[in-house]
Amino acid sequence: MFKSHFNRIQVVFLIIFSAFLPISIVYSYPFQTPKTCSDTWGTSCSDSSLDDALDSCNGIQMGASEHVREVYINASSFHPNDIINVTCEFQEVDPGLAKKEEEYIYYYNGFGWILIWKGLSDPPKDRIRYQSVTFRVNETEGTHWVRCIILRGNNIYDLDHMKYCANSPYTSSNHYDNDDVKFTVISDTSFVGLRLFYGWITNKINEIYNIFWTV
């Protein structure tokens, strides 16, 4: 009698667990969590002294004016070929006559940096400006990066000559900032283990039910 009652409790517990398992998977699904540059580096990316750029690119703000305040992406992980939404938050200043703010968005896909967007801005006064783009990530699994760049230019695209990083001596400007955010590309097969585990739980419930429920 006690054994029968105990195993019925086991069945009820497993049923409740199996019911909440797929819900927990959905809510912990990494693709649903937005991410920022500040999340990547563990502190505010608007900090002018923070080196918040990958590898040899200088992420420390040069000059005491224009800079990248933040970089936003709509999720922390993606499937291959998913669409990502990126927003750069730029602190612009009035660069004066014959100069403009150069702004760039680059994507590191596991192999190299790709220019996604570039533009020239001529703000009439100091202001915060948001620039958003969408693009498709590639099929390479692993860590990928997005970089937002701002620099004070001379009405030309200085970075066309230096590619993906506003660093001296590659640009003549002494006012620039590079900020990065990272995310992960994960294949669909990475979630096969979760599906197999859920299948095992379901089978175990059926076994216990057939053996004990009618005792």
Secondary structure, DSSP 4 states (H G I P E B T S, - for coil): -HHHHHHHHHHHHHHHHHHHHHHHHHHH-GGG--EEHHHHHTS-TT-TT---SSTTS--SPBSSS-EEEEEEES-SEE-TT-EEEEEEEEEE----TT-EEEEEEEEE-SS-EEEEEEEEE--SS-EEEEEEEEEE--S--EEEEEEEEEEEESSS-GGGGT-S---TTTSS-S-EEEEEEEEEE--GGGGHHHHHHHHHHHHHHHHHHHHHTT-
